[in-house]
Amino acid sequence: MNKEKLLVLFSVFLIPIVLMTAGCIDQESTQNSITDEDIAEGSQKVDVLHLTGGDYGYPQPFSIYPRGPGSSKVGMIFDSLVERDEIGIIPWIAESWDVNADGTEYTFHLREGVSWSDGEPFTANDVKFTFDYEQENVPIAGGMESGVVDKVQVVDDNTVKFVLTQPVSTFLYKLTSFKIIPEHIYKDVSDPGSFLEPEAVTGTGPFLLDEYNAEHGSYRFVANEDFWGPDTIVEAVEFIPVSDQMISFEQGAIDFTEISPDTLDRFISEPDIRIIQQPAFWGYQFYFNINKRAELNDKIIRQAFVYAIAREELVEKIERGAGKPGEMGILPVDHIWYNADQPAYEYNPDKARELLEEAGWTDTDGDGIRDKDGEKLSYVLSLASGEVRMGELIKARLSEVGIDVLVKALESKSRDANLKTGDFELAISGYGGWGKDADYLRTRFCDIDSGISSVASGASVFGYHNDTLNALGTRELQELDDEKRKEIVYEMQTVLAEDIPAIPLYYTTSYDAWHISKYDGWMNMYDHHARTHSILSYTQRDGIAAKR
């Protein structure tokens, strides 16, 4: 078999050019610093860090709440074969890997001498077991998209081979969220979602779970003294509930906070506080449910919504300017594969009215709401309770063009559940991950089998279908050449911007602040906005974790 060592030089969203020595996948990262150049390096070691808490479930892959604050806690305990740093992908519990000539077989060479936190040896059997176990027990956090891997083979205790069903451009990227669980613990667990015993959080990662209180939403993690990797320079991390992050930060209750532009003056003159703006990788999306409302299948109607919603107004009034208006090609401007040459939609209510007239929707009874064949453009807009003001602003703008909206506030987990099942007409949801590999254009908006599984969520649930996009998504998934794949992704953005399956309202660019005398080891993964979510923020940056 023709194999070549992998060095992996990718542009920021990780398209495996696959076929060089295992090492690092180079990517560019976006980071705007206010005070970074003016403040010297601060403390690189700390006994205890206090961070904002909240209950995200028991931190194992099958019981955690899937949003970032939950899955990142799983990553503190459980390792993946490869990890992400500021630039791209780095070796982790796999120290190197080989790929065959057609990109369908990946052989990983595992680090020797690694043990689980209970002292049992970690081997290739655990890797195979995790994959096989998750075919029947799908994890909430991480896991592998179904249909990507045909089988996993154990070569020896320190070597494991993944045989893919076809070349998959994003395979290594997907492995960064594939958290390995111990076979000797989980082999007898038939319902991992309710497995909340201490043994359930037996991992190989840099931390151990010391305390968890679901009622209070608090966690305490302590350093794993037997961790195989870079030294853990934070001895303990405590996540505690706070009512107001900035006040708690000023009072010293927490050591890291997000701040808004209108409060910058309270902190920017403090010589001990570092302030850095986040990349625009967290955002709000406006969803159409075509399955519930058939008229939304007309792209002219969806385009009218875009023209009618003042996205810049949302940035100014909701985020106080700390954000960037959404791009209809979906990828944010900070994404290195963002295509600037796509249809643009400025706020233009006159254009929205023109499009609605073109589609045959007029106000025949003078009540201010457009109608057609006895049906009115009147909708229920579902959102979380913290997003009501945003909903009301959007409602006001849509009303100006003859679209009626009833804002329905839900508890965020209920809203998320409704999005998953399609139980809504219109919806708003905010989430991170907008900086991830651009393959999410396929997984969110293509509704056919691309040679592996169909979409994880989105198009099939909401009733969206586009033949051109489906064909591009299949090509993008299988294209291993970096530049060729980028061209496909650019074309996908153009198609999406024309068709408007959803509306990215805006991406946030909040500011992070921390006392450098307390701890100054924070870093951003190249594709993610939250510094507190990376395990490299808590470990010595040398060896495999060295800054690049």
C-alpha positions, 0 to 999 in steps of 0.5 A, a space after each residue: 500500500 502506497 503511504 506517505 507521511 502526513 505533515 498537513 499544511 492546510 489553509 484555515 479550515 482544514 482541508 486535508 492535502 493529506 499526504 505528508 508527515 504527521 505534524 501540524 496543519 497550518 491555518 490563519 487565525 483572526 484576532 484583534 487586540 486592543 491592549 495586546 501590544 502594550 502589555 507584557 506577558 503576565 502570569 503563566 501559572 495559577 493555582 485556581 481559576 474561577 470562571 462563569 458557571 451554569 449547568 451543562 450536564 455531567 461532563 461525559 460525551 453522552 450526558 452533556 448539553 451540546 453547546 460549547 460550554 458543555 462540550 468543552 468540559 468534556 474535552 477537559 477530561 477526554 482526549 481526541 487523537 488530534 487537537 486544534 491550536 491557533 494555527 490548525 491541527 496538531 498531533 495529540 494522543 496520536 503522535 503521528 499518522 499515515 494516509 494511503 494514496 487515495 485518502 481512504 485509510 488513516 493509520 494512527 500511531 498512538 503515544 506509548 505509556 498513556 494511562 486512563 485516570 484510574 491507572 488502566 493502560 490506554 490502547 488502540 482497543 479503546 479507540 476502536 471500541 469508542 467508534 464501535 460503541 458510538 454506532 449504537 450510542 450516539 454521543 451528544 458531544 463530539 462523535 463521528 458523522 455516520 457513514 464516514 468510517 467503514 471500520 476501525 482496525 487495531 494493528 497493535 496496542 499503539 497503532 489503529 487504522 481508520 478505513 473510510 467509505 470514501 475520501 473525506 476532505 474533513 476527516 482529520 478535522 472531524 477527529 478533533 471532536 472524537 473523544 475517546 472513552 475507556 473500553 473497560 468502563 463503558 463496555 458494560 454500560 447499556 444506557 450511557 446517557 444516564 451513566 452518571 457515576 464517577 467512573 463515567 468521567 474516567 479519561 486520559 485528559 489534563 483534568 479530573 472532575 472533582 465536584 459537580 453540582 447540577 442545581 447550582 451549575 458549578 463544576 470543579 476540575 483539578 489537574 490530572 497529575 498523571 496526564 501524559 501531555 504538556 504540563 498542566 499550569 492551572 491546578 484547578 478550574 472552578 466554574 461558578 454561577 454569577 448573576 453579572 459577569 462584569 460586576 463579578 469580574 470587577 469584584 474578583 469573583 471570576 478571573 475572565 469575562 466578556 465585556 461590551 463596547 460601552 463598558 470598555 472605558 471601565 477597563 481599558 486604562 487598567 494596566 493589569 487587564 488585557 482586552 482582546 476582541 473575539 473573532 466573529 465566530 459566534 452568531 445568530 441565525 434566522 430560520 425558515 420552516 418550509 415544511 410548516 409554511 409552504 410559501 417560504 419555499 419561494 426564494 423571492 419571499 425569503 429574499 424579501 425577509 432579508 431586505 426587510 430586516 435591518 441587520 446593522 440595526 441589530 448589531 448597534 442596538 443589541 450588541 452595542 456595535 460589537 458585531 458584524 452583519 450577517 453574510 447571506 453566503 453563511 460564512 462570516 467575513 472572518 472565515 478565511 474561505 469567506 467569498 466577498 463576491 456574493 449577492 449583497 443585501 442591504 436593508 431596503 424595505 422598498 425592495 422587500 415590498 417590490 419582491 412581495 408584490 412580484 410574488 403576488 402578496 398584497 394587502 387586500 383587506 387593508 389590515 396591514 398584513 399581506 395575503 394571497 389566496 386566503 392565506 396571510 403572511 403572519 407567523 410565529 417567531 420562536 426564540 429564547 427569552 434572552 432574544 426577545 428584544 431582537 425579535 421585537 426589532 425584527 417584528 417592527 421591521 417586517 411589519 413595515 413591509 406587511 409581514 406580521 410576526 408574533 414573538 414567542 419566547 421559550 426557554 433556550 433548551 425548548 427552543 433548541 429542541 423545537 429546532 431539532 424536530 422542526 416544531 416552529 414556523 420562524 425561529 432565531 437561535 444563537 450559537 458558535 462554530 461559525 469559524 469551523 471547517 466550511 463543510 458545515 455549508 453541506 451538513 446544514 443546507 444539503 438534504 441528500 446523501 453525499 456518499 456518507 450520511 445526510 445532514 446532521 440537522 437543518 435542510 431535511 428538517 426545515 424542508 429546504 432543497 437545492 439540487 445545485 447546492 447538493 451537487 456542490 456539497 458532494 464534490 466539496 466533501 470528496 475533494 482533497 485538493 485544498 485550492 480546488 475545494 476552496 473554489 467549490 466552497 466559494 461557489 456554494 456561498 454564491 448559491 446560498 446567498 442567492 437562495 437564502 435558506 436561512 438568514 445569518 443576522 449577525 456575528 458577535 465580536 465581543 471583547 474578552 478581559 482578564 487580569 494578567 497578574 492572575 493568569 495570562 495563558 489564554 489562547 484561541 483555537 483557530 476556528 473558535 471564539 472562546 478562549 476558555 474552551 481550549 485545553 491549551 489555555 490551561 497547559 504549558 505551551 511547549 513540546 507538541 503544544 508549543 505556540 506556532 
